[in-house]
Amino acid sequence: MADAAYEAAVKATFETKPLRTVLMIDDEFPTFSDLALGPTGETEKRFKQKELAVKLYDAFRKNDMLCDIENVAAEVPLESIRKSDLIILDYHLGPTDGDSEKSISILRELASSKHFNTVVVFTAETDLDNVWLEIIASLGGAWTTLPGELEGDAKTHWEQLSDEGKLPTASLEAVMEFAQKRSVRNLSGNVRKAAQDELVALDVPQAACTDIISALIYVEMAKRAGKYKGEPKRYAVGSYKDGKRWIQSKNTFIVIHQKKKELSADDKDPAGILASLSEALLSWHPNLIQVVVSEIQNILELEALISGDELLRHPATQAALWHFLLDSLEPLDPNKSPDVRAPLAALIDRILEGVRRRLSTDPALLELASDALLGEIRDAGWTPDNWPADKQRIAAIADISRTKGSATASDIFFRLNSFFSTEVFRRSHITMGTLILHRSSGDCFVVATPACDMTIRAPSTEQLWTRAIHPLRSVICVHMRKLDTIEGALAEASNGRHVFLENGQDKMAFALANGGLPSYEIIFVKDAGIVQEKDGKKVFIASRLAATLMPGAGPNEPPKPSDVEREWVYEEFEVIGQLRSANGNRILQLATQHLSRIGLDYISMPT
């Protein structure tokens, strides 16, 4: 049983605070318009569950939740559904009787929403496991990749069994257990053994069984996903254990709850919807990080962090920020639609910095997070006597965060270093700490010019040369040497001489020094480093002094200066990431320390 303080934190952050509005969608519920028109023979026949709708409406109102009802899903704007905190969704909305196509379509749309939605699928269906399986299969998608991607013995034996008509069918138990985390590793020992024994009896080598079991389950999941079986893969996990059926997919938490003919005497929850939701959330067992992220979102939505800021409301502050903005702009003609995103991004960044500091010290947030943290530690049974030592820490963290089997130690430490050092580039122009790729050579660099020299406004009149070449901007870059493996860099990560970057699915580690010294290059960027979108990438143009070997040059390593030809060229660079502020300052310190070094007359003796 979960710790009481942890339970209270989960209820507060996922139920009490965020669930303020309810939308019920059921083709047998009358809307308020239908009720206002009064009863007719047609409405009495169509709206068979009028009494249930009224009781649910009254119950939600008693819980201080605003409630609305819709009964024709096709007429409900998706944006209206997205803006509802809690959605009570009938599973069989059509388009034909007993059809779940419309409801699953709504669930898929909600999962992609930027607004977090909690959905209770309210169904008269008696086989709730099948409802759960159909929904999680439809949300997950990408069930057509197997058996097509089988290889080696697994492919050979699959084709042989298929040709002979001997392919077994995955058991419902195996399919259900697999669907919880989309992994064969989630199969319990007896279920996995039964599936494996069945294949071995058909002369399938034991080494090929896991892949074939996966393919058999994919076939069953594809049947339940219907037209969504070939859709791109989505994150969808869940559980059906102990009668608590839930699914979490991206920005949606879904609970499966059965309609019952008999309602309880609880006037605040006559159909047991809220109780079922509470049980499902505790069954989900969100870890501390998920609780904290949810609470931050609650604060952002519920509290006027910006509009309620007295300092920002003061006329002097508003005039001062206007001055800051104009100081970043050159005289422009607004009728020509100039690009003003860069100075606006800088303005918004300054405004949000205060919000970030307020959030990090918010008393209510810290109190709730403290309750959740201490509750988690009590549940884990950690005390000073058995506190996880360094060697046991990875396993202990996997248990307490419920991420066991999801990541290796290397994955965890790479993510730790990349998360705290780099981020997605979201600016409109390059700045200190921007990570760039020279497209034609594949060389990577980090910008080491101070951010104050990287603004897009014209330099002051005192800066004669930089003002004269504006909007061309000289930029110091430190060469980053891409490493073949990341393990060595992770072992030395605390030295601060590496950059860890996740670019899409690629994990990259770079060394910032060659032989202990940083290697520099100066480039001249056009348009003050403003980036443009090209084929889904952020790029900019810069000139550089390209060095190429002259024809007939000797095999010197490195080449002699006399062997090199130099030419100014304009070339394309791609932005691949951005160092976080502290890490960018570290690069600046590294660069300025080396560039401002003082030479002394000491000469090393050759070895």
Secondary structure in CASP SS format (residue, H / E / C, confidence):
PFRMAT SS
TARGET T0000
AUTHOR 0000-0000-0000
METHOD secondary structure of the structure
MODEL  1
M C 1.00
A C 1.00
D C 1.00
A H 1.00
A H 1.00
Y H 1.00
E H 1.00
A H 1.00
A H 1.00
V H 1.00
K H 1.00
A H 1.00
T H 1.00
F H 1.00
E H 1.00
T H 1.00
K C 1.00
P C 1.00
L C 1.00
R C 1.00
T E 1.00
V E 1.00
L E 1.00
M E 1.00
I E 1.00
D C 1.00
D C 1.00
E C 1.00
F C 1.00
P C 1.00
T C 1.00
F H 1.00
S H 1.00
D H 1.00
L H 1.00
A H 1.00
L H 1.00
G C 1.00
P C 1.00
T C 1.00
G H 1.00
E H 1.00
T H 1.00
E H 1.00
K H 1.00
R H 1.00
F C 1.00
K C 1.00
Q C 1.00
K H 1.00
E H 1.00
L H 1.00
A H 1.00
V H 1.00
K H 1.00
L H 1.00
Y H 1.00
D H 1.00
A H 1.00
F H 1.00
R H 1.00
K H 1.00
N C 1.00
D C 1.00
M C 1.00
L E 1.00
C E 1.00
D E 1.00
I E 1.00
E E 1.00
N C 1.00
V C 1.00
A H 1.00
A H 1.00
E H 1.00
V C 1.00
P C 1.00
L H 1.00
E H 1.00
S H 1.00
I H 1.00
R H 1.00
K C 1.00
S C 1.00
D C 1.00
L E 1.00
I E 1.00
I E 1.00
L E 1.00
D E 1.00
Y C 1.00
H C 1.00
L C 1.00
G C 1.00
P C 1.00
T C 1.00
D C 1.00
G C 1.00
D C 1.00
S C 1.00
E H 1.00
K H 1.00
S H 1.00
I H 1.00
S H 1.00
I H 1.00
L H 1.00
R H 1.00
E H 1.00
L H 1.00
A H 1.00
S C 1.00
S C 1.00
K C 1.00
H C 1.00
F C 1.00
N E 1.00
T E 1.00
V E 1.00
V E 1.00
V E 1.00
F E 1.00
T E 1.00
A C 1.00
E C 1.00
T C 1.00
D C 1.00
L H 1.00
D H 1.00
N H 1.00
V H 1.00
W H 1.00
L H 1.00
E H 1.00
I H 1.00
I H 1.00
A H 1.00
S H 1.00
L H 1.00
G H 1.00
G C 1.00
A C 1.00
W C 1.00
T C 1.00
T C 1.00
L C 1.00
P C 1.00
G C 1.00
E C 1.00
L C 1.00
E C 1.00
G H 1.00
D H 1.00
A H 1.00
K H 1.00
T H 1.00
H H 1.00
W H 1.00
E H 1.00
Q H 1.00
L H 1.00
S H 1.00
D H 1.00
E C 1.00
G C 1.00
K C 1.00
L C 1.00
P C 1.00
T C 1.00
A C 1.00
S C 1.00
L H 1.00
E H 1.00
A H 1.00
V H 1.00
M H 1.00
E H 1.00
F H 1.00
A H 1.00
Q H 1.00
K H 1.00
R C 1.00
S C 1.00
V H 1.00
R H 1.00
N H 1.00
L C 1.00
S C 1.00
G H 1.00
N H 1.00
V H 1.00
R H 1.00
K H 1.00
A H 1.00
A H 1.00
Q H 1.00
D H 1.00
E H 1.00
L H 1.00
V H 1.00
A C 1.00
L C 1.00
D C 1.00
V C 1.00
P C 1.00
Q H 1.00
A H 1.00
A H 1.00
C H 1.00
T H 1.00
D H 1.00
I H 1.00
I H 1.00
S H 1.00
A H 1.00
L H 1.00
I H 1.00
Y H 1.00
V H 1.00
E H 1.00
M H 1.00
A H 1.00
K H 1.00
R H 1.00
A H 1.00
G H 1.00
K H 1.00
Y H 1.00
K C 1.00
G C 1.00
E C 1.00
P C 1.00
K C 1.00
R C 1.00
Y C 1.00
A C 1.00
V E 1.00
G E 1.00
S E 1.00
Y C 1.00
K H 1.00
D H 1.00
G H 1.00
K C 1.00
R C 1.00
W E 1.00
I E 1.00
Q E 1.00
S E 1.00
K C 1.00
N C 1.00
T E 1.00
F E 1.00
I E 1.00
V E 1.00
I E 1.00
H E 1.00
Q E 1.00
K C 1.00
K C 1.00
K C 1.00
E C 1.00
L C 1.00
S C 1.00
A C 1.00
D C 1.00
D C 1.00
K C 1.00
D C 1.00
P C 1.00
A C 1.00
G C 1.00
I H 1.00
L H 1.00
A H 1.00
S H 1.00
L H 1.00
S H 1.00
E H 1.00
A H 1.00
L H 1.00
L H 1.00
S H 1.00
W H 1.00
H C 1.00
P C 1.00
N C 1.00
L H 1.00
I H 1.00
Q H 1.00
V H 1.00
V H 1.00
V H 1.00
S H 1.00
E H 1.00
I H 1.00
Q H 1.00
N H 1.00
I H 1.00
L H 1.00
E H 1.00
L H 1.00
E C 1.00
A C 1.00
L C 1.00
I C 1.00
S C 1.00
G C 1.00
D C 1.00
E H 1.00
L H 1.00
L H 1.00
R H 1.00
H C 1.00
P H 1.00
A H 1.00
T H 1.00
Q H 1.00
A H 1.00
A H 1.00
L H 1.00
W H 1.00
H H 1.00
F H 1.00
L H 1.00
L H 1.00
D H 1.00
S C 1.00
L C 1.00
E C 1.00
P C 1.00
L C 1.00
D C 1.00
P H 1.00
N H 1.00
K H 1.00
S C 1.00
P C 1.00
D C 1.00
V C 1.00
R H 1.00
A H 1.00
P H 1.00
L H 1.00
A H 1.00
A H 1.00
L H 1.00
I H 1.00
D H 1.00
R H 1.00
I H 1.00
L H 1.00
E H 1.00
G H 1.00
V H 1.00
R H 1.00
R H 1.00
R H 1.00
L H 1.00
S H 1.00
T C 1.00
D C 1.00
P H 1.00
A H 1.00
L H 1.00
L H 1.00
E H 1.00
L H 1.00
A H 1.00
S H 1.00
D H 1.00
A H 1.00
L H 1.00
L H 1.00
G H 1.00
E H 1.00
I H 1.00
R H 1.00
D H 1.00
A H 1.00
G C 1.00
W C 1.00
T C 1.00
P C 1.00
D C 1.00
N C 1.00
W C 1.00
P C 1.00
A C 1.00
D H 1.00
K H 1.00
Q H 1.00
R H 1.00
I H 1.00
A H 1.00
A H 1.00
I H 1.00
A H 1.00
D H 1.00
I H 1.00
S C 1.00
R C 1.00
T C 1.00
K C 1.00
G C 1.00
S C 1.00
A C 1.00
T C 1.00
A H 1.00
S H 1.00
D H 1.00
I H 1.00
F H 1.00
F H 1.00
R H 1.00
L H 1.00
N H 1.00
S H 1.00
F H 1.00
F H 1.00
S H 1.00
T E 1.00
E E 1.00
V C 1.00
F C 1.00
R C 1.00
R C 1.00
S C 1.00
H E 1.00
I C 1.00
T C 1.00
M C 1.00
G C 1.00
T E 1.00
L E 1.00
I E 1.00
L E 1.00
H E 1.00
R C 1.00
S C 1.00
S C 1.00
G C 1.00
D C 1.00
C E 1.00
F E 1.00
V E 1.00
V E 1.00
A C 1.00
T C 1.00
P C 1.00
A H 1.00
C H 1.00
D H 1.00
M C 1.00
T C 1.00
I C 1.00
R C 1.00
A C 1.00
P C 1.00
S C 1.00
T C 1.00
E C 1.00
Q C 1.00
L H 1.00
W H 1.00
T H 1.00
R H 1.00
A H 1.00
I H 1.00
H C 1.00
P C 1.00
L C 1.00
R E 1.00
S E 1.00
V E 1.00
I E 1.00
C E 1.00
V E 1.00
H E 1.00
M E 1.00
R E 1.00
K E 1.00
L C 1.00
D C 1.00
T C 1.00
I C 1.00
E H 1.00
G H 1.00
A H 1.00
L H 1.00
A H 1.00
E C 1.00
A H 1.00
S H 1.00
N H 1.00
G C 1.00
R C 1.00
H E 1.00
V E 1.00
F E 1.00
L E 1.00
E E 1.00
N E 1.00
G C 1.00
Q C 1.00
D E 1.00
K E 1.00
M E 1.00
A E 1.00
F E 1.00
A E 1.00
L C 1.00
A C 1.00
N E 1.00
G C 1.00
G C 1.00
L E 1.00
P C 1.00
S C 1.00
Y E 1.00
E E 1.00
I E 1.00
I E 1.00
F E 1.00
V E 1.00
K H 1.00
D H 1.00
A H 1.00
G H 1.00
I E 1.00
V C 1.00
Q E 1.00
E E 1.00
K E 1.00
D C 1.00
G C 1.00
K E 1.00
K E 1.00
V E 1.00
F E 1.00
I E 1.00
A E 1.00
S E 1.00
R E 1.00
L E 1.00
A E 1.00
A E 1.00
T E 1.00
L E 1.00
M C 1.00
P C 1.00
G C 1.00
A C 1.00
G C 1.00
P C 1.00
N C 1.00
E C 1.00
P C 1.00
P C 1.00
K C 1.00
P H 1.00
S H 1.00
D H 1.00
V E 1.00
E E 1.00
R E 1.00
E E 1.00
W E 1.00
V E 1.00
Y E 1.00
E E 1.00
E E 1.00
F E 1.00
E E 1.00
V E 1.00
I E 1.00
G E 1.00
Q E 1.00
L E 1.00
R C 1.00
S H 1.00
A H 1.00
N H 1.00
G H 1.00
N H 1.00
R H 1.00
I H 1.00
L H 1.00
Q H 1.00
L H 1.00
A H 1.00
T H 1.00
Q H 1.00
H H 1.00
L H 1.00
S C 1.00
R C 1.00
I C 1.00
G C 1.00
L C 1.00
D C 1.00
Y C 1.00
I C 1.00
S C 1.00
M C 1.00
P C 1.00
T C 1.00
END
